[in-house]
Amino acid sequence: MKLEQNKFYVLDGGLEKWIFTSRTEAITQMKSVVKSGDGENAKLLCINAQDDEWEITQVPWQEIAFELIKEEG
């Protein structure tokens, strides 16, 4: 798996977890998880692997919402 900008994303859907190289792909999968009824506790994590010390942050729901709104056009 080749990383874009030294970042990757982990979608934590509770019982299942997915890894993505792009945030757009992760949000698309998150939409499927929510539609299936399993998304109540879903969260999207961004892992920045740029330096020796990796940084893990949760993607705010506001950013996810903006991405979904842009997707709907």
Secondary structure, DSSP 8 states (H G I E B T S, - for coil): ---BTTEEEEEE-SS-EEEESSHHHHHHHHHHHHHTT--TT-EEEEEE-SSSS-EEEE--HHHHHHHHHHHH-
